Amino acid sequence: MEKLRLLLIEEEAQDYLRVRRVLDDEFGKFNIDWAPNYDSASKLLRKNSYDLQLIGYYPRQSEQQKFLVQLYPTITIPTIFLTKNNEKVSNTWLDKTDFLSKEHFSWPLLERAIRYLAKILALQQVEKKFRVIYDNAFEFIGLVNTKG
């Protein structure tokens, strides 16, 4: 089985190592790239494709907020914020993402979040397709009349 590609965007090396240990110990099927800052994360995202991204979440950091504003519209894979001390994640990001506490990070919680997000993102893709069909249906109906 091919390894899943994971991007971990985390400024704190100790948090990166803790997450890496959990993933390596419990489920050694990830190919993990680490981005210690947002510039390197942007470069990696342009250069590679990933199956999952984990982002260390720092709500008061303006550089991260700018990065997230750029990243958010392009999210098509499960994206999970890793928070400290159960910090609240802004509602702005929660319809395409989930969050887990770094202190309670475990494989079962991560697996559940990945499954949840994969379903949400798949439903959003289906919704987009149906929206296009629905929006264009009225144009088609307008072209059809009883005289052919």
C-alpha positions, 0 to 999 in steps of 0.5 A: 500500500502506498504511503499517505502524504501528510504535510505538518505545518508546525513552528514548534519543533517539540510539537512536531516531534510529538505528533511525528512519534504518534504517527510513526508508532501507531501507523507507519504509513505516512510520508510526512513533510514538515514545514516549520514556517508559512513560507516553506509551507506555501512552497511545499503546497505549490510543489507537492500534493498531499492527502492530509495536512495538520496545522499548528494553530496560533489564533493571535499570530497575524502571519498565520491568519494571512496564510490561512486566508490564502490557503482556505479557499483551496482546501480540498483535503482533510485539514486539521488544526492542532491547538494548545490547551483546547483553544477555540478555532475561529468559526471562519475555518470550521466548515472545511477543517477540524481541530484536535488538542495537541495535549490529547493528540492520538491516532484514534482521534486523528483517524476519526477527524480524517474520516469526518473531514473526508466525508464533508469534503466529498459532500461539498464536491457533490454539492458544487456539481449539483449547484452547477447543474441546478444553476444551468437547468433554467437556461436549458428549460428556457430553450425548450418549448412546445414547438421544438 
